[in-house]
């Protein structure tokens, strides 16, 4: 299964350079790395990153992340994937450069059910 993390371009550049992502300041203050399912990622982008001109959305393989992924209730409702460990570059299976939050659902592969 894939989950998604929305990054600023500078965060992605640092992730690529170091081989791991320890979380944004908000992630670190929460105690985990906030991620989204495919169904959730567009809404998350609009809610959190609406003013950002460019985003990088990475797809992460939950099998590689293993037990560090927990699906938990978010404050605004719904179960979201939270990662309780740094993200290793080896878990990144796709990288999507996106021109703003409103384009996330257009750029990522469509939601599939089943």
matplotlib code that plots the C-alpha trace (Angstrom):
import matplotlib.pyplot as plt

x = [0.0, 1.1, 0.8, 1.8, 3.8, 3.6, 7.0, 8.2, 10.9, 13.6, 12.6, 12.7, 16.2, 17.4, 15.7, 17.5, 20.8, 20.7, 18.7, 16.2, 13.5, 13.0, 9.9, 8.9, 8.8, 5.0, 5.8, 8.4, 6.1, 3.4, 5.8, 5.2, 5.4, 2.0, 1.0, -2.1, -3.8, -4.3, -7.9, -6.8, -3.7, -5.5, -7.6, -4.5, -2.6, -5.5, -5.9, -2.2, -0.3, -2.8, -0.4, 2.7, 3.5, 5.3, 5.1, 6.7, 4.4, 6.2, 4.6, 5.9, 5.7, 4.1, 5.7, 9.2, 8.0, 6.6, 5.3, 6.3, 3.0, -0.1, -3.5, -4.9, -7.8, -7.0, -8.2, -10.5, -11.8, -10.8, -8.0, -4.7, -1.3, 1.2, 4.8, 6.7, 10.2, 12.3, 11.4, 14.1, 14.8, 14.4, 10.6, 10.0, 8.6, 7.4, 8.1, 5.6, 6.5, 3.3, 2.6, 0.5, -2.0, -4.9, -3.0, -2.2, -5.2, -4.5, -0.9, -1.0, -2.3, -6.1, -7.6, -8.1, -10.4, -10.2]
y = [0.0, 3.5, 6.6, 10.1, 12.9, 16.5, 18.3, 21.7, 21.6, 22.5, 19.6, 17.2, 18.4, 17.8, 14.4, 13.4, 14.7, 13.0, 9.9, 10.4, 12.8, 13.4, 15.5, 19.1, 21.4, 20.5, 16.8, 17.0, 19.0, 16.3, 13.4, 11.7, 12.4, 13.3, 11.4, 10.9, 8.1, 8.7, 9.7, 12.3, 13.9, 16.5, 17.7, 17.8, 19.9, 22.4, 22.6, 22.9, 24.0, 26.2, 29.2, 27.3, 27.8, 24.4, 21.1, 17.7, 14.8, 11.5, 8.1, 5.8, 2.0, 1.0, -2.4, -0.8, 1.5, -1.5, -1.1, 2.6, 3.4, 3.8, 4.8, 7.3, 9.7, 13.2, 16.3, 17.2, 13.7, 10.5, 8.0, 9.2, 7.4, 8.7, 7.5, 7.2, 7.0, 8.9, 8.3, 6.4, 7.3, 3.6, 3.8, 6.4, 4.8, 7.8, 11.6, 14.1, 17.7, 19.7, 23.3, 24.2, 22.5, 22.7, 20.5, 17.6, 15.4, 16.2, 15.1, 12.0, 8.7, 8.4, 6.9, 3.1, 1.0, -2.7]
z = [0.0, -0.7, 1.5, 0.6, 2.2, 0.9, 1.0, 0.1, -2.6, -0.1, 2.2, -0.7, -1.7, 1.9, 2.0, -1.3, 0.0, 3.4, 2.5, 5.2, 6.3, 10.1, 9.6, 9.2, 12.3, 12.6, 12.3, 15.0, 17.3, 16.8, 17.5, 14.2, 10.4, 9.0, 5.8, 3.8, 1.8, -1.9, -1.2, 1.4, -0.1, -2.3, 0.6, 2.9, 0.3, 0.1, 3.9, 4.8, 1.7, -0.2, -0.3, -1.6, -5.3, -5.6, -3.8, -4.0, -3.2, -2.5, -2.5, 0.3, 0.4, 3.8, 3.6, 3.8, 6.6, 8.5, 12.0, 12.2, 10.3, 12.5, 11.2, 13.7, 14.1, 13.0, 14.8, 11.9, 11.5, 9.6, 10.0, 8.7, 8.4, 10.9, 10.7, 14.0, 12.5, 10.1, 6.4, 4.6, 0.9, 0.2, 1.0, -1.7, -4.8, -6.7, -6.7, -8.1, -8.7, -8.3, -9.2, -6.1, -3.9, -6.3, -8.8, -6.5, -7.5, -11.2, -11.1, -9.0, -10.4, -9.9, -6.8, -7.3, -5.3, -4.8]

ax = plt.figure().add_subplot(projection="3d")
ax.plot(x, y, z, "-o")
ax.set_aspect("equal")
plt.show()
